[in-house]
Amino acid sequence: MCEKCKGKYYITTPIYYPSAKLHIGHAYCTVATDTMARFKRLQGYDVMFLTGTDEHGQKIEDKAKEAGVTPQQFVDNIVTGEKGVLDLWKLMNISYDRFIRTTDDYHVAAIQKIFKKMYDNGDIYKGKYVGKYCKPCESFWTESQLVDGKCPDCGRECVDAEEEAYFFRLSKYADRVQDLLENTDFLEPRSRVSEMVNNFIKPGLEDLCVSRTSFTWGVPVDFDPGHVVYVWIDALFNYMTALGFENDKYDDLEKFWPADVHFIGKEIVRFHSIIWPAMLMSLNLPLPKKVFGHGWLLLDGGKMSKSKGNVVDPYVLSERFGVDALRFFLLRTFPFGSDGNFSNELLINTINVDLANDLGNLVSRTVAMAQKYFGASLPQVQQGDEDKDAELLAMAGSLRDKYEEQMEKYAFQNALAEVFKVISRANKYIDENAPWVLAKSEENSPRLARVLYNLLETVRICGGLLSPFMPQTAEEIAKRLGGAVMDWDSLAVFGKLPADVATVAGPALFPRIDMEKELAELEKLRQEAMKEALPAVEIEPYAQENVDFDTFCKSDFRAVKVKACVPVKKSDKLLQFTLDDGTGTDRQILSGIAKYYKPEDLVGKTLVAIVNLPPRKMMGRESCGMLLSAVHKEKGEEKLNLIMIDDSIPAGSKLC
Ligand code: MSP
């Protein structure tokens, strides 16, 4: 370990399913992990931040089939393709140190060895699986675990499953896991402990089915062809294989294992706090120090999901508001351990109040006044503290420690609240000291310089502490303060900014957003995205009721040729057709298809008409029959094609 380092720190996100593009809910956990990793680096830790993708399983196999590609091509597209997982993390400024894909060769080979080790030590055995399986969650359940006959995690239907399979002796570890959960602070928030113990351990922990034979997209059990390793075994061990466990690709296991914390969403707490430690116990491996189950980002009170058409696109939001604003919003607005309801209104309001008004104004006003009153840099000599400064100095000087206390508890919201208390105090300090009044007399110049120095120094400390949340903004603030140093030690001491600081002007850090206008534009974009998400082609549902054959035969379908076609005046729908129907007398039919065809394009075409409908009047003109067309929807929009038949078919031919 390096001399200066405080120690090492290993933090992980869940590895994401690349079954669909990621949404803001996925970004929530990754932004939180990134913020924590940056905070630890700022403190001086040697950090390993791992993220990645969990690429096996039936869901992926099914989706690839649907898309007509191989599972590998399918996941490659979502992970490395345009606007895929890697692009998203780049956009969100995620400073991961390592990215694992469970399809990486070294991981696959390691999982095979791990599976074999547990088989050899007797903790994995062969048996028969009879139970329920939730496809979307890739979870097996016993009848008794179902809630109202449905998957207890997602509430969807489960299917019956029976097959020869391998099992992990989870039951053997029930007491040790219960002890771990109840008597240590392994799992946080503590509220999740009773949920795990009461819902899963106390009713009796059953052995876990850890292999499948009904699909092939997984890590093969190398000593029993036909079986693939259960995705959760494959996935959970990523935290160790990515460091070099059972492989030669990396050599960081000794340095970084056990992990300091796994950040995960609340619905996968069961896997991380029961199954994961039990498997590590089976292999006599050290347990991670902590698992933190954060809450969900909800939309309209429900889970974000593509099927509900309510996912929020982080690309759209970052483009419109900036990545830092989005990152900030996620951690400032919702307590990390609880659910939070996302809304565009809340996002815009947070940006306007905290970033544009409080932080942005403080930085702009302070830098602008320093430049206006003193030009390039503040004067070297400044007076000492005055009573009027005491509160601001005390608050800014003690901020780092208060912030640190909250960050150590993953209480991002509280840490930010501490920073914003100081920012508000500094804005008040400007009003109290009215630099523009001081500037009126030369005599006050030293005091004016002192006031501005205090403000700039407060900005430096706040900027530095905001850097894990908003790295680009912090960099910009440092630039405006003449390249100020914002290292951890200096953030604990008021007065580290050089007295003759040379400020640099710049545009507003966060321009104010017009709420109404922005909401309307976002709504428009949402509608477009909803449309985009609609199926490419949609056909009418088939009629449920049969029509008897004789009735059908009464319909008289004929080939007709278009002699003339003109729009009907005062109607934007109707076209008037003059048709040769083979009888020698022209037939007139009106058809509501003006939106789909130019009348002149139809002249000469051979169409199909039903000719024994009773005549009816439309816009005062008679229509004797109906032209047949094919209808469907494309991306939700009605499409219509007239049935055109071979021009060699004579007018009047009966179609049967
Ligand atoms: N592949 C598993 C994790 C394996 S870890 C060994 C998985 N993947 S996931 O893509 O479905 O979810 C990844 C993470 O995103 C989970 O922690 C999940 O809780 C989180 N989120 C997905 N939607 C979310 C919200 N709407 N809000 C907050 N987090 C959410 O589970």
Residues whose N, C-alpha, C, O or C-beta is under 5 A from the ligand:
A	BS01	MSP	P14 I15 Y16 Y17 G25 H26 Y28 D54 A235 L236 I264 G265 K266 I268 G295 W296 L297 M304
